[in-house]
Amino acid sequence: MKHVLIVLSLAVASLTGACQQNKGRLIKNSGCSGNPVTSIQAALQGNWMYGNFSMKEYWTQNPSEYLGNALQFAIAFRFNADGTYEQYFTSSAVMGGVVTYQQSVTRGTVVINPENSSMITYPCTSHYKRTKNGRTVEERDLLKSELNGSTTYRYSTGQETNGTKAIYLTLGGTGNPITFLQRF
């Protein structure tokens, strides 16, 4: 349950929340309204994914209609060498026979500080979509005022027992890291 709360906190940060490093200095880049950015080391570049789902499943009163898991979600990052990132979030929940699906794509810049193992994301744009029982009830780009600034993570890299590369991200104020596996 604790991991679910941490991940939901991460998801909220992703829904709400360029420069290049030149020998330690940050230089403004008009592509992202002057957000700070550093280049991203090779070990962090690429696609990283975390996901979870409940074991409880729902069916309609007609047992041939599957509604889905009670809760499922995934968060993915793509970190690019130039200091830009994309963050993908998707979740689905079944409550009272209603299937609610949400997804967002956020793009921005990131500042990596390997000396203290911190990563700060600065969102530039975010697109959000929510459906209920397959009908779109909201789809829009978030306003700049809805992008609530930066999100800070602590990170470490490693490898899982099956050999898959991993980034372990800890959202500020939480204790346990979330394991993002390298994908695609």
C-alpha positions, 0 to 999 in steps of 0.5 A: 500500500505504501508503494501505491501511495508513493506512486500516486504522489509521483503521478500527481507530480507528473500531472502538475508538474531549455538550457544546456550545461556548458562547463558547469554553467546553465545557458538559456534555450528558447525551446522551453521558456528558459527552463534550466537543463543539463546534458544527461549521462549515458547511463540515464538516457533512454526509456524507463518504466514502472507499473503496477496493477491490483489482483482484483478484477471486475466483471459486469453482471453479465459475466461475459463483459470484463471491466478490468483490474480494480486499479492499474497504472504505469509511469514511464520516462524518456531521458534524452542526451540533450537534457529533455525528457518526456514523462508518460502516465496512465491509470485505470480504475474500476469503481461502481461499474465505471471504468475511468482511464487517465493518461498524460504526456509531459515534456520538459527539461531536466537537471541532473546533479551526479554529485548529490544524485539528484534529478529535477524535472521542469515541465514545459507542456503536458497533455491530459486525457480522461475517459469514463466507460470508453467516452472521453470526458476531458482532453486538453493541454494543461495551462502553464499555470497548471504546471506547478514547477519542478519535481525533485528526485533522488536517483541511483542506477543498478541492475535487477537480478534478471539483468535488466538495467534500472533507475531507482527514483525516490520522490522528495519526502518519501523513503523507498525508491521506485524501480524503473526498468529500462524498456523498448 
